[in-house]
Amino acid sequence: MLAEPDDVQLAHAVSERRAILTFNIGDFAVLHDTYMAEGKEHWGIIFSNRKPISVLLHRLLRMLNSVAAEELKNQIRWLNEFK
């Protein structure tokens, strides 16, 4: 899916009922706003700065242990919250 456009990636995540992690903050913020304006739902968009994979995994695990899936629905969260 890496070669797919952002809207296709988000639509795929929605079809799988999954949140999506992205470094592409600007484009996905616009997609989130579009979804909300159109009354569409998504299962969460998680923003992060580029970090080593070990840091990303550590933060993702902290997030998964503290945020329920239902809390991510239609939300944007920053992975930096989970240092």
mmCIF file of the N, C-alpha and C atoms, coordinates in Angstrom:
data_MODEL
# 
_entry.id   MODEL 
# 
loop_
_atom_site.group_PDB 
_atom_site.id 
_atom_site.type_symbol 
_atom_site.label_atom_id 
_atom_site.label_alt_id 
_atom_site.label_comp_id 
_atom_site.label_asym_id 
_atom_site.label_entity_id 
_atom_site.label_seq_id 
_atom_site.pdbx_PDB_ins_code 
_atom_site.Cartn_x 
_atom_site.Cartn_y 
_atom_site.Cartn_z 
_atom_site.occupancy 
_atom_site.B_iso_or_equiv 
_atom_site.pdbx_formal_charge 
_atom_site.auth_seq_id 
_atom_site.auth_comp_id 
_atom_site.auth_asym_id 
_atom_site.auth_atom_id 
_atom_site.pdbx_PDB_model_num 
ATOM 1   N N  . MET A 1 1  ? 0.816   -1.208 0.000  1.00 0.00 ? 1  MET A N  1 
ATOM 2   C CA . MET A 1 1  ? 0.000   0.000  0.000  1.00 0.00 ? 1  MET A CA 1 
ATOM 3   C C  . MET A 1 1  ? 0.857   1.270  0.000  1.00 0.00 ? 1  MET A C  1 
ATOM 4   N N  . LEU A 1 2  ? 2.155   1.158  0.200  1.00 0.00 ? 2  LEU A N  1 
ATOM 5   C CA . LEU A 1 2  ? 2.998   2.349  0.298  1.00 0.00 ? 2  LEU A CA 1 
ATOM 6   C C  . LEU A 1 2  ? 2.960   3.207  -0.960 1.00 0.00 ? 2  LEU A C  1 
ATOM 7   N N  . ALA A 1 3  ? 2.775   2.587  -2.104 1.00 0.00 ? 3  ALA A N  1 
ATOM 8   C CA . ALA A 1 3  ? 2.760   3.338  -3.356 1.00 0.00 ? 3  ALA A CA 1 
ATOM 9   C C  . ALA A 1 3  ? 1.391   3.940  -3.660 1.00 0.00 ? 3  ALA A C  1 
ATOM 10  N N  . GLU A 1 4  ? 0.392   3.593  -2.883 1.00 0.00 ? 4  GLU A N  1 
ATOM 11  C CA . GLU A 1 4  ? -0.970  4.080  -3.129 1.00 0.00 ? 4  GLU A CA 1 
ATOM 12  C C  . GLU A 1 4  ? -1.131  5.513  -2.622 1.00 0.00 ? 4  GLU A C  1 
ATOM 13  N N  . PRO A 1 5  ? -2.034  6.266  -3.244 1.00 0.00 ? 5  PRO A N  1 
ATOM 14  C CA . PRO A 1 5  ? -2.312  7.628  -2.759 1.00 0.00 ? 5  PRO A CA 1 
ATOM 15  C C  . PRO A 1 5  ? -2.874  7.600  -1.330 1.00 0.00 ? 5  PRO A C  1 
ATOM 16  N N  . ASP A 1 6  ? -2.733  8.718  -0.654 1.00 0.00 ? 6  ASP A N  1 
ATOM 17  C CA . ASP A 1 6  ? -3.159  8.807  0.748  1.00 0.00 ? 6  ASP A CA 1 
ATOM 18  C C  . ASP A 1 6  ? -4.626  8.438  0.951  1.00 0.00 ? 6  ASP A C  1 
ATOM 19  N N  . ASP A 1 7  ? -5.493  8.929  0.065  1.00 0.00 ? 7  ASP A N  1 
ATOM 20  C CA . ASP A 1 7  ? -6.920  8.645  0.235  1.00 0.00 ? 7  ASP A CA 1 
ATOM 21  C C  . ASP A 1 7  ? -7.214  7.153  0.092  1.00 0.00 ? 7  ASP A C  1 
ATOM 22  N N  . VAL A 1 8  ? -6.474  6.465  -0.763 1.00 0.00 ? 8  VAL A N  1 
ATOM 23  C CA . VAL A 1 8  ? -6.651  5.019  -0.938 1.00 0.00 ? 8  VAL A CA 1 
ATOM 24  C C  . VAL A 1 8  ? -6.144  4.284  0.307  1.00 0.00 ? 8  VAL A C  1 
ATOM 25  N N  . GLN A 1 9  ? -5.039  4.742  0.861  1.00 0.00 ? 9  GLN A N  1 
ATOM 26  C CA . GLN A 1 9  ? -4.510  4.123  2.078  1.00 0.00 ? 9  GLN A CA 1 
ATOM 27  C C  . GLN A 1 9  ? -5.499  4.264  3.232  1.00 0.00 ? 9  GLN A C  1 
ATOM 28  N N  . LEU A 1 10 ? -6.057  5.456  3.394  1.00 0.00 ? 10 LEU A N  1 
ATOM 29  C CA . LEU A 1 10 ? -7.015  5.660  4.482  1.00 0.00 ? 10 LEU A CA 1 
ATOM 30  C C  . LEU A 1 10 ? -8.286  4.848  4.245  1.00 0.00 ? 10 LEU A C  1 
ATOM 31  N N  . ALA A 1 11 ? -8.764  4.818  3.021  1.00 0.00 ? 11 ALA A N  1 
ATOM 32  C CA . ALA A 1 11 ? -9.966  4.032  2.712  1.00 0.00 ? 11 ALA A CA 1 
ATOM 33  C C  . ALA A 1 11 ? -9.727  2.553  2.993  1.00 0.00 ? 11 ALA A C  1 
ATOM 34  N N  . HIS A 1 12 ? -8.540  2.063  2.684  1.00 0.00 ? 12 HIS A N  1 
ATOM 35  C CA . HIS A 1 12 ? -8.220  0.664  2.980  1.00 0.00 ? 12 HIS A CA 1 
ATOM 36  C C  . HIS A 1 12 ? -8.217  0.427  4.491  1.00 0.00 ? 12 HIS A C  1 
ATOM 37  N N  . ALA A 1 13 ? -7.602  1.329  5.250  1.00 0.00 ? 13 ALA A N  1 
ATOM 38  C CA . ALA A 1 13 ? -7.593  1.197  6.710  1.00 0.00 ? 13 ALA A CA 1 
ATOM 39  C C  . ALA A 1 13 ? -9.025  1.188  7.248  1.00 0.00 ? 13 ALA A C  1 
ATOM 40  N N  . VAL A 1 14 ? -9.863  2.055  6.710  1.00 0.00 ? 14 VAL A N  1 
ATOM 41  C CA . VAL A 1 14 ? -11.273 2.102  7.131  1.00 0.00 ? 14 VAL A CA 1 
ATOM 42  C C  . VAL A 1 14 ? -11.960 0.777  6.821  1.00 0.00 ? 14 VAL A C  1 
ATOM 43  N N  . SER A 1 15 ? -11.722 0.238  5.640  1.00 0.00 ? 15 SER A N  1 
ATOM 44  C CA . SER A 1 15 ? -12.374 -1.021 5.248  1.00 0.00 ? 15 SER A CA 1 
ATOM 45  C C  . SER A 1 15 ? -11.952 -2.178 6.150  1.00 0.00 ? 15 SER A C  1 
ATOM 46  N N  . GLU A 1 16 ? -10.766 -2.082 6.737  1.00 0.00 ? 16 GLU A N  1 
ATOM 47  C CA . GLU A 1 16 ? -10.255 -3.113 7.647  1.00 0.00 ? 16 GLU A CA 1 
ATOM 48  C C  . GLU A 1 16 ? -10.519 -2.769 9.113  1.00 0.00 ? 16 GLU A C  1 
ATOM 49  N N  . ARG A 1 17 ? -11.171 -1.615 9.336  1.00 0.00 ? 17 ARG A N  1 
ATOM 50  C CA . ARG A 1 17 ? -11.445 -1.120 10.694 1.00 0.00 ? 17 ARG A CA 1 
ATOM 51  C C  . ARG A 1 17 ? -10.146 -0.978 11.492 1.00 0.00 ? 17 ARG A C  1 
ATOM 52  N N  . ARG A 1 18 ? -9.169  -0.339 10.860 1.00 0.00 ? 18 ARG A N  1 
ATOM 53  C CA . ARG A 1 18 ? -7.852  -0.156 11.471 1.00 0.00 ? 18 ARG A CA 1 
ATOM 54  C C  . ARG A 1 18 ? -7.492  1.322  11.509 1.00 0.00 ? 18 ARG A C  1 
ATOM 55  N N  . ALA A 1 19 ? -6.711  1.675  12.514 1.00 0.00 ? 19 ALA A N  1 
ATOM 56  C CA . ALA A 1 19 ? -6.098  3.003  12.547 1.00 0.00 ? 19 ALA A CA 1 
ATOM 57  C C  . ALA A 1 19 ? -4.907  2.987  11.600 1.00 0.00 ? 19 ALA A C  1 
ATOM 58  N N  . ILE A 1 20 ? -4.456  4.166  11.229 1.00 0.00 ? 20 ILE A N  1 
ATOM 59  C CA . ILE A 1 20 ? -3.306  4.274  10.337 1.00 0.00 ? 20 ILE A CA 1 
ATOM 60  C C  . ILE A 1 20 ? -2.269  5.181  10.984 1.00 0.00 ? 20 ILE A C  1 
ATOM 61  N N  . LEU A 1 21 ? -1.021  4.773  10.899 1.00 0.00 ? 21 LEU A N  1 
ATOM 62  C CA . LEU A 1 21 ? 0.107   5.572  11.377 1.00 0.00 ? 21 LEU A CA 1 
ATOM 63  C C  . LEU A 1 21 ? 0.759   6.227  10.178 1.00 0.00 ? 21 LEU A C  1 
ATOM 64  N N  . THR A 1 22 ? 1.011   7.528  10.274 1.00 0.00 ? 22 THR A N  1 
ATOM 65  C CA . THR A 1 22 ? 1.591   8.240  9.145  1.00 0.00 ? 22 THR A CA 1 
ATOM 66  C C  . THR A 1 22 ? 2.554   9.318  9.608  1.00 0.00 ? 22 THR A C  1 
ATOM 67  N N  . PHE A 1 23 ? 3.538   9.577  8.753  1.00 0.00 ? 23 PHE A N  1 
ATOM 68  C CA . PHE A 1 23 ? 4.436   10.717 8.927  1.00 0.00 ? 23 PHE A CA 1 
ATOM 69  C C  . PHE A 1 23 ? 3.946   11.897 8.087  1.00 0.00 ? 23 PHE A C  1 
ATOM 70  N N  . ASN A 1 24 ? 2.965   11.643 7.244  1.00 0.00 ? 24 ASN A N  1 
ATOM 71  C CA . ASN A 1 24 ? 2.441   12.627 6.297  1.00 0.00 ? 24 ASN A CA 1 
ATOM 72  C C  . ASN A 1 24 ? 1.323   13.431 6.969  1.00 0.00 ? 24 ASN A C  1 
ATOM 73  N N  . ILE A 1 25 ? 1.709   14.302 7.846  1.00 0.00 ? 25 ILE A N  1 
ATOM 74  C CA . ILE A 1 25 ? 0.762   15.010 8.710  1.00 0.00 ? 25 ILE A CA 1 
ATOM 75  C C  . ILE A 1 25 ? -0.165  15.928 7.913  1.00 0.00 ? 25 ILE A C  1 
ATOM 76  N N  . GLY A 1 26 ? 0.383   16.714 7.017  1.00 0.00 ? 26 GLY A N  1 
ATOM 77  C CA . GLY A 1 26 ? -0.420  17.681 6.282  1.00 0.00 ? 26 GLY A CA 1 
ATOM 78  C C  . GLY A 1 26 ? -1.537  17.062 5.469  1.00 0.00 ? 26 GLY A C  1 
ATOM 79  N N  . ASP A 1 27 ? -1.200  16.072 4.668  1.00 0.00 ? 27 ASP A N  1 
ATOM 80  C CA . ASP A 1 27 ? -2.211  15.454 3.803  1.00 0.00 ? 27 ASP A CA 1 
ATOM 81  C C  . ASP A 1 27 ? -3.254  14.683 4.601  1.00 0.00 ? 27 ASP A C  1 
ATOM 82  N N  . PHE A 1 28 ? -2.831  13.978 5.647  1.00 0.00 ? 28 PHE A N  1 
ATOM 83  C CA . PHE A 1 28 ? -3.799  13.205 6.420  1.00 0.00 ? 28 PHE A CA 1 
ATOM 84  C C  . PHE A 1 28 ? -4.658  14.085 7.317  1.00 0.00 ? 28 PHE A C  1 
ATOM 85  N N  . ALA A 1 29 ? -4.162  15.254 7.713  1.00 0.00 ? 29 ALA A N  1 
ATOM 86  C CA . ALA A 1 29 ? -4.999  16.205 8.450  1.00 0.00 ? 29 ALA A CA 1 
ATOM 87  C C  . ALA A 1 29 ? -6.134  16.685 7.550  1.00 0.00 ? 29 ALA A C  1 
ATOM 88  N N  . VAL A 1 30 ? -5.815  16.937 6.290  1.00 0.00 ? 30 VAL A N  1 
ATOM 89  C CA . VAL A 1 30 ? -6.839  17.342 5.321  1.00 0.00 ? 30 VAL A CA 1 
ATOM 90  C C  . VAL A 1 30 ? -7.834  16.209 5.104  1.00 0.00 ? 30 VAL A C  1 
ATOM 91  N N  . LEU A 1 31 ? -7.342  14.978 4.964  1.00 0.00 ? 31 LEU A N  1 
ATOM 92  C CA . LEU A 1 31 ? -8.245  13.831 4.793  1.00 0.00 ? 31 LEU A CA 1 
ATOM 93  C C  . LEU A 1 31 ? -9.166  13.670 6.007  1.00 0.00 ? 31 LEU A C  1 
ATOM 94  N N  . HIS A 1 32 ? -8.615  13.842 7.203  1.00 0.00 ? 32 HIS A N  1 
ATOM 95  C CA . HIS A 1 32 ? -9.438  13.758 8.421  1.00 0.00 ? 32 HIS A CA 1 
ATOM 96  C C  . HIS A 1 32 ? -10.547 14.813 8.367  1.00 0.00 ? 32 HIS A C  1 
ATOM 97  N N  . ASP A 1 33 ? -10.184 16.057 8.048  1.00 0.00 ? 33 ASP A N  1 
ATOM 98  C CA . ASP A 1 33 ? -11.183 17.124 7.965  1.00 0.00 ? 33 ASP A CA 1 
ATOM 99  C C  . ASP A 1 33 ? -12.247 16.808 6.921  1.00 0.00 ? 33 ASP A C  1 
ATOM 100 N N  . THR A 1 34 ? -11.835 16.250 5.798  1.00 0.00 ? 34 THR A N  1 
ATOM 101 C CA . THR A 1 34 ? -12.778 15.876 4.735  1.00 0.00 ? 34 THR A CA 1 
ATOM 102 C C  . THR A 1 34 ? -13.726 14.794 5.229  1.00 0.00 ? 34 THR A C  1 
ATOM 103 N N  . TYR A 1 35 ? -13.179 13.774 5.878  1.00 0.00 ? 35 TYR A N  1 
ATOM 104 C CA . TYR A 1 35 ? -14.027 12.704 6.412  1.00 0.00 ? 35 TYR A CA 1 
ATOM 105 C C  . TYR A 1 35 ? -15.056 13.264 7.385  1.00 0.00 ? 35 TYR A C  1 
ATOM 106 N N  . MET A 1 36 ? -14.614 14.142 8.281  1.00 0.00 ? 36 MET A N  1 
ATOM 107 C CA . MET A 1 36 ? -15.534 14.696 9.275  1.00 0.00 ? 36 MET A CA 1 
ATOM 108 C C  . MET A 1 36 ? -16.601 15.560 8.601  1.00 0.00 ? 36 MET A C  1 
ATOM 109 N N  . ALA A 1 37 ? -16.221 16.369 7.616  1.00 0.00 ? 37 ALA A N  1 
ATOM 110 C CA . ALA A 1 37 ? -17.180 17.229 6.915  1.00 0.00 ? 37 ALA A CA 1 
ATOM 111 C C  . ALA A 1 37 ? -18.209 16.416 6.145  1.00 0.00 ? 37 ALA A C  1 
ATOM 112 N N  . GLU A 1 38 ? -17.797 15.256 5.644  1.00 0.00 ? 38 GLU A N  1 
ATOM 113 C CA . GLU A 1 38 ? -18.693 14.409 4.866  1.00 0.00 ? 38 GLU A CA 1 
ATOM 114 C C  . GLU A 1 38 ? -19.432 13.383 5.722  1.00 0.00 ? 38 GLU A C  1 
ATOM 115 N N  . GLY A 1 39 ? -19.229 13.407 7.022  1.00 0.00 ? 39 GLY A N  1 
ATOM 116 C CA . GLY A 1 39 ? -19.898 12.472 7.915  1.00 0.00 ? 39 GLY A CA 1 
ATOM 117 C C  . GLY A 1 39 ? -19.375 11.050 7.817  1.00 0.00 ? 39 GLY A C  1 
ATOM 118 N N  . LYS A 1 40 ? -18.167 10.895 7.287  1.00 0.00 ? 40 LYS A N  1 
ATOM 119 C CA . LYS A 1 40 ? -17.546 9.569  7.191  1.00 0.00 ? 40 LYS A CA 1 
ATOM 120 C C  . LYS A 1 40 ? -16.799 9.266  8.485  1.00 0.00 ? 40 LYS A C  1 
ATOM 121 N N  . GLU A 1 41 ? -16.629 7.984  8.755  1.00 0.00 ? 41 GLU A N  1 
ATOM 122 C CA . GLU A 1 41 ? -15.892 7.558  9.939  1.00 0.00 ? 41 GLU A CA 1 
ATOM 123 C C  . GLU A 1 41 ? -14.566 6.918  9.542  1.00 0.00 ? 41 GLU A C  1 
ATOM 124 N N  . HIS A 1 42 ? -13.591 7.076  10.412 1.00 0.00 ? 42 HIS A N  1 
ATOM 125 C CA . HIS A 1 42 ? -12.341 6.333  10.282 1.00 0.00 ? 42 HIS A CA 1 
ATOM 126 C C  . HIS A 1 42 ? -11.970 5.805  11.664 1.00 0.00 ? 42 HIS A C  1 
ATOM 127 N N  . TRP A 1 43 ? -11.000 4.946  11.717 1.00 0.00 ? 43 TRP A N  1 
ATOM 128 C CA . TRP A 1 43 ? -10.662 4.250  12.966 1.00 0.00 ? 43 TRP A CA 1 
ATOM 129 C C  . TRP A 1 43 ? -9.430  4.820  13.641 1.00 0.00 ? 43 TRP A C  1 
ATOM 130 N N  . GLY A 1 44 ? -9.074  6.040  13.271 1.00 0.00 ? 44 GLY A N  1 
ATOM 131 C CA . GLY A 1 44 ? -7.985  6.745  13.915 1.00 0.00 ? 44 GLY A CA 1 
ATOM 132 C C  . GLY A 1 44 ? -6.835  7.005  12.960 1.00 0.00 ? 44 GLY A C  1 
ATOM 133 N N  . ILE A 1 45 ? -6.279  8.191  13.091 1.00 0.00 ? 45 ILE A N  1 
ATOM 134 C CA . ILE A 1 45 ? -5.087  8.567  12.348 1.00 0.00 ? 45 ILE A CA 1 
ATOM 135 C C  . ILE A 1 45 ? -4.045  8.942  13.392 1.00 0.00 ? 45 ILE A C  1 
ATOM 136 N N  . ILE A 1 46 ? -2.920  8.256  13.345 1.00 0.00 ? 46 ILE A N  1 
ATOM 137 C CA . ILE A 1 46 ? -1.851  8.469  14.317 1.00 0.00 ? 46 ILE A CA 1 
ATOM 138 C C  . ILE A 1 46 ? -0.698  9.149  13.601 1.00 0.00 ? 46 ILE A C  1 
ATOM 139 N N  . PHE A 1 47 ? -0.363  10.341 14.061 1.00 0.00 ? 47 PHE A N  1 
ATOM 140 C CA . PHE A 1 47 ? 0.732   11.107 13.476 1.00 0.00 ? 47 PHE A CA 1 
ATOM 141 C C  . PHE A 1 47 ? 2.011   10.870 14.258 1.00 0.00 ? 47 PHE A C  1 
ATOM 142 N N  . SER A 1 48 ? 3.122   10.885 13.544 1.00 0.00 ? 48 SER A N  1 
ATOM 143 C CA . SER A 1 48 ? 4.423   10.804 14.186 1.00 0.00 ? 48 SER A CA 1 
ATOM 144 C C  . SER A 1 48 ? 5.463   11.490 13.326 1.00 0.00 ? 48 SER A C  1 
ATOM 145 N N  . ASN A 1 49 ? 6.508   11.956 13.988 1.00 0.00 ? 49 ASN A N  1 
ATOM 146 C CA . ASN A 1 49 ? 7.714   12.371 13.296 1.00 0.00 ? 49 ASN A CA 1 
ATOM 147 C C  . ASN A 1 49 ? 8.504   11.109 13.009 1.00 0.00 ? 49 ASN A C  1 
ATOM 148 N N  . ARG A 1 50 ? 9.379   11.172 12.031 1.00 0.00 ? 50 ARG A N  1 
ATOM 149 C CA . ARG A 1 50 ? 10.222  10.014 11.732 1.00 0.00 ? 50 ARG A CA 1 
ATOM 150 C C  . ARG A 1 50 ? 11.189  9.779  12.879 1.00 0.00 ? 50 ARG A C  1 
ATOM 151 N N  . LYS A 1 51 ? 11.162  8.561  13.374 1.00 0.00 ? 51 LYS A N  1 
ATOM 152 C CA . LYS A 1 51 ? 12.022  8.124  14.464 1.00 0.00 ? 51 LYS A CA 1 
ATOM 153 C C  . LYS A 1 51 ? 12.529  6.734  14.137 1.00 0.00 ? 51 LYS A C  1 
ATOM 154 N N  . PRO A 1 52 ? 13.559  6.264  14.835 1.00 0.00 ? 52 PRO A N  1 
ATOM 155 C CA . PRO A 1 52 ? 13.981  4.868  14.643 1.00 0.00 ? 52 PRO A CA 1 
ATOM 156 C C  . PRO A 1 52 ? 12.823  3.916  14.950 1.00 0.00 ? 52 PRO A C  1 
ATOM 157 N N  . ILE A 1 53 ? 12.809  2.790  14.259 1.00 0.00 ? 53 ILE A N  1 
ATOM 158 C CA . ILE A 1 53 ? 11.703  1.829  14.418 1.00 0.00 ? 53 ILE A CA 1 
ATOM 159 C C  . ILE A 1 53 ? 11.542  1.392  15.873 1.00 0.00 ? 53 ILE A C  1 
ATOM 160 N N  . SER A 1 54 ? 12.633  1.281  16.612 1.00 0.00 ? 54 SER A N  1 
ATOM 161 C CA . SER A 1 54 ? 12.532  0.879  18.023 1.00 0.00 ? 54 SER A CA 1 
ATOM 162 C C  . SER A 1 54 ? 11.749  1.914  18.830 1.00 0.00 ? 54 SER A C  1 
ATOM 163 N N  . VAL A 1 55 ? 11.954  3.187  18.541 1.00 0.00 ? 55 VAL A N  1 
ATOM 164 C CA . VAL A 1 55 ? 11.224  4.249  19.237 1.00 0.00 ? 55 VAL A CA 1 
ATOM 165 C C  . VAL A 1 55 ? 9.746   4.202  18.851 1.00 0.00 ? 55 VAL A C  1 
ATOM 166 N N  . LEU A 1 56 ? 9.468   4.045  17.554 1.00 0.00 ? 56 LEU A N  1 
ATOM 167 C CA . LEU A 1 56 ? 8.073   3.971  17.101 1.00 0.00 ? 56 LEU A CA 1 
ATOM 168 C C  . LEU A 1 56 ? 7.341   2.794  17.737 1.00 0.00 ? 56 LEU A C  1 
ATOM 169 N N  . LEU A 1 57 ? 7.978   1.637  17.763 1.00 0.00 ? 57 LEU A N  1 
ATOM 170 C CA . LEU A 1 57 ? 7.342   0.450  18.366 1.00 0.00 ? 57 LEU A CA 1 
ATOM 171 C C  . LEU A 1 57 ? 7.100   0.647  19.853 1.00 0.00 ? 57 LEU A C  1 
ATOM 172 N N  . HIS A 1 58 ? 8.054   1.222  20.553 1.00 0.00 ? 58 HIS A N  1 
ATOM 173 C CA . HIS A 1 58 ? 7.887   1.488  21.987 1.00 0.00 ? 58 HIS A CA 1 
ATOM 174 C C  . HIS A 1 58 ? 6.677   2.392  22.220 1.00 0.00 ? 58 HIS A C  1 
ATOM 175 N N  . ARG A 1 59 ? 6.591   3.457  21.442 1.00 0.00 ? 59 ARG A N  1 
ATOM 176 C CA . ARG A 1 59 ? 5.478   4.396  21.600 1.00 0.00 ? 59 ARG A CA 1 
ATOM 177 C C  . ARG A 1 59 ? 4.147   3.773  21.206 1.00 0.00 ? 59 ARG A C  1 
ATOM 178 N N  . LEU A 1 60 ? 4.153   2.981  20.145 1.00 0.00 ? 60 LEU A N  1 
ATOM 179 C CA . LEU A 1 60 ? 2.914   2.295  19.745 1.00 0.00 ? 60 LEU A CA 1 
ATOM 180 C C  . LEU A 1 60 ? 2.430   1.342  20.831 1.00 0.00 ? 60 LEU A C  1 
ATOM 181 N N  . LEU A 1 61 ? 3.343   0.605  21.426 1.00 0.00 ? 61 LEU A N  1 
ATOM 182 C CA . LEU A 1 61 ? 2.964   -0.299 22.514 1.00 0.00 ? 61 LEU A CA 1 
ATOM 183 C C  . LEU A 1 61 ? 2.401   0.469  23.702 1.00 0.00 ? 61 LEU A C  1 
ATOM 184 N N  . ARG A 1 62 ? 3.010   1.583  24.041 1.00 0.00 ? 62 ARG A N  1 
ATOM 185 C CA . ARG A 1 62 ? 2.485   2.414  25.136 1.00 0.00 ? 62 ARG A CA 1 
ATOM 186 C C  . ARG A 1 62 ? 1.078   2.915  24.792 1.00 0.00 ? 62 ARG A C  1 
ATOM 187 N N  . MET A 1 63 ? 0.881   3.324  23.541 1.00 0.00 ? 63 MET A N  1 
ATOM 188 C CA . MET A 1 63 ? -0.429  3.792  23.121 1.00 0.00 ? 63 MET A CA 1 
ATOM 189 C C  . MET A 1 63 ? -1.464  2.665  23.194 1.00 0.00 ? 63 MET A C  1 
ATOM 190 N N  . LEU A 1 64 ? -1.101  1.498  22.667 1.00 0.00 ? 64 LEU A N  1 
ATOM 191 C CA . LEU A 1 64 ? -2.034  0.362  22.670 1.00 0.00 ? 64 LEU A CA 1 
ATOM 192 C C  . LEU A 1 64 ? -2.419  -0.069 24.081 1.00 0.00 ? 64 LEU A C  1 
ATOM 193 N N  . ASN A 1 65 ? -1.530  0.135  25.028 1.00 0.00 ? 65 ASN A N  1 
ATOM 194 C CA . ASN A 1 65 ? -1.806  -0.233 26.414 1.00 0.00 ? 65 ASN A CA 1 
ATOM 195 C C  . ASN A 1 65 ? -2.586  0.833  27.174 1.00 0.00 ? 65 ASN A C  1 
ATOM 196 N N  . SER A 1 66 ? -2.781  2.002  26.564 1.00 0.00 ? 66 SER A N  1 
ATOM 197 C CA . SER A 1 66 ? -3.466  3.063  27.300 1.00 0.00 ? 66 SER A CA 1 
ATOM 198 C C  . SER A 1 66 ? -4.675  3.665  26.579 1.00 0.00 ? 66 SER A C  1 
ATOM 199 N N  . VAL A 1 67 ? -4.858  3.340  25.303 1.00 0.00 ? 67 VAL A N  1 
ATOM 200 C CA . VAL A 1 67 ? -5.971  3.914  24.534 1.00 0.00 ? 67 VAL A CA 1 
ATOM 201 C C  . VAL A 1 67 ? -6.786  2.776  23.926 1.00 0.00 ? 67 VAL A C  1 
ATOM 202 N N  . ALA A 1 68 ? -8.070  2.757  24.226 1.00 0.00 ? 68 ALA A N  1 
ATOM 203 C CA . ALA A 1 68 ? -8.960  1.754  23.653 1.00 0.00 ? 68 ALA A CA 1 
ATOM 204 C C  . ALA A 1 68 ? -9.250  2.089  22.191 1.00 0.00 ? 68 ALA A C  1 
ATOM 205 N N  . ALA A 1 69 ? -9.497  1.068  21.408 1.00 0.00 ? 69 ALA A N  1 
ATOM 206 C CA . ALA A 1 69 ? -9.775  1.254  19.985 1.00 0.00 ? 69 ALA A CA 1 
ATOM 207 C C  . ALA A 1 69 ? -10.915 2.246  19.768 1.00 0.00 ? 69 ALA A C  1 
ATOM 208 N N  . GLU A 1 70 ? -11.933 2.173  20.571 1.00 0.00 ? 70 GLU A N  1 
ATOM 209 C CA . GLU A 1 70 ? -13.087 3.055  20.421 1.00 0.00 ? 70 GLU A CA 1 
ATOM 210 C C  . GLU A 1 70 ? -12.701 4.526  20.663 1.00 0.00 ? 70 GLU A C  1 
ATOM 211 N N  . GLU A 1 71 ? -11.677 4.756  21.485 1.00 0.00 ? 71 GLU A N  1 
ATOM 212 C CA . GLU A 1 71 ? -11.212 6.119  21.743 1.00 0.00 ? 71 GLU A CA 1 
ATOM 213 C C  . GLU A 1 71 ? -10.481 6.718  20.549 1.00 0.00 ? 71 GLU A C  1 
ATOM 214 N N  . LEU A 1 72 ? -9.958  5.882  19.662 1.00 0.00 ? 72 LEU A N  1 
ATOM 215 C CA . LEU A 1 72 ? -9.253  6.362  18.477 1.00 0.00 ? 72 LEU A CA 1 
ATOM 216 C C  . LEU A 1 72 ? -10.198 6.717  17.334 1.00 0.00 ? 72 LEU A C  1 
ATOM 217 N N  . LYS A 1 73 ? -11.385 6.178  17.377 1.00 0.00 ? 73 LYS A N  1 
ATOM 218 C CA . LYS A 1 73 ? -12.321 6.357  16.268 1.00 0.00 ? 73 LYS A CA 1 
ATOM 219 C C  . LYS A 1 73 ? -12.543 7.836  15.980 1.00 0.00 ? 73 LYS A C  1 
ATOM 220 N N  . ASN A 1 74 ? -12.321 8.215  14.724 1.00 0.00 ? 74 ASN A N  1 
ATOM 221 C CA . ASN A 1 74 ? -12.499 9.578  14.220 1.00 0.00 ? 74 ASN A CA 1 
ATOM 222 C C  . ASN A 1 74 ? -11.576 10.598 14.894 1.00 0.00 ? 74 ASN A C  1 
ATOM 223 N N  . GLN A 1 75 ? -10.496 10.121 15.486 1.00 0.00 ? 75 GLN A N  1 
ATOM 224 C CA . GLN A 1 75 ? -9.563  11.004 16.177 1.00 0.00 ? 75 GLN A CA 1 
ATOM 225 C C  . GLN A 1 75 ? -8.210  11.046 15.483 1.00 0.00 ? 75 GLN A C  1 
ATOM 226 N N  . ILE A 1 76 ? -7.522  12.152 15.690 1.00 0.00 ? 76 ILE A N  1 
ATOM 227 C CA . ILE A 1 76 ? -6.109  12.257 15.352 1.00 0.00 ? 76 ILE A CA 1 
ATOM 228 C C  . ILE A 1 76 ? -5.360  12.227 16.670 1.00 0.00 ? 76 ILE A C  1 
ATOM 229 N N  . ARG A 1 77 ? -4.348  11.382 16.751 1.00 0.00 ? 77 ARG A N  1 
ATOM 230 C CA . ARG A 1 77 ? -3.503  11.323 17.950 1.00 0.00 ? 77 ARG A CA 1 
ATOM 231 C C  . ARG A 1 77 ? -2.058  11.443 17.525 1.00 0.00 ? 77 ARG A C  1 
ATOM 232 N N  . TRP A 1 78 ? -1.252  12.004 18.382 1.00 0.00 ? 78 TRP A N  1 
ATOM 233 C CA . TRP A 1 78 ? 0.181   12.137 18.160 1.00 0.00 ? 78 TRP A CA 1 
ATOM 234 C C  . TRP A 1 78 ? 0.903   11.060 18.921 1.00 0.00 ? 78 TRP A C  1 
ATOM 235 N N  . LEU A 1 79 ? 1.734   10.306 18.235 1.00 0.00 ? 79 LEU A N  1 
ATOM 236 C CA . LEU A 1 79 ? 2.491   9.242  18.886 1.00 0.00 ? 79 LEU A CA 1 
ATOM 237 C C  . LEU A 1 79 ? 3.453   9.831  19.930 1.00 0.00 ? 79 LEU A C  1 
ATOM 238 N N  . ASN A 1 80 ? 3.850   11.076 19.765 1.00 0.00 ? 80 ASN A N  1 
ATOM 239 C CA . ASN A 1 80 ? 4.736   11.723 20.731 1.00 0.00 ? 80 ASN A CA 1 
ATOM 240 C C  . ASN A 1 80 ? 4.114   11.820 22.118 1.00 0.00 ? 80 ASN A C  1 
ATOM 241 N N  . GLU A 1 81 ? 2.780   11.698 22.206 1.00 0.00 ? 81 GLU A N  1 
ATOM 242 C CA . GLU A 1 81 ? 2.112   11.695 23.521 1.00 0.00 ? 81 GLU A CA 1 
ATOM 243 C C  . GLU A 1 81 ? 2.551   10.509 24.364 1.00 0.00 ? 81 GLU A C  1 
ATOM 244 N N  . PHE A 1 82 ? 3.080   9.495  23.748 1.00 0.00 ? 82 PHE A N  1 
ATOM 245 C CA . PHE A 1 82 ? 3.338   8.209  24.424 1.00 0.00 ? 82 PHE A CA 1 
ATOM 246 C C  . PHE A 1 82 ? 4.826   7.926  24.577 1.00 0.00 ? 82 PHE A C  1 
ATOM 247 N N  . LYS A 1 83 ? 5.599   8.965  24.909 1.00 0.00 ? 83 LYS A N  1 
ATOM 248 C CA . LYS A 1 83 ? 7.048   8.813  25.111 1.00 0.00 ? 83 LYS A CA 1 
ATOM 249 C C  . LYS A 1 83 ? 7.333   7.966  26.328 1.00 0.00 ? 83 LYS A C  1 
# 
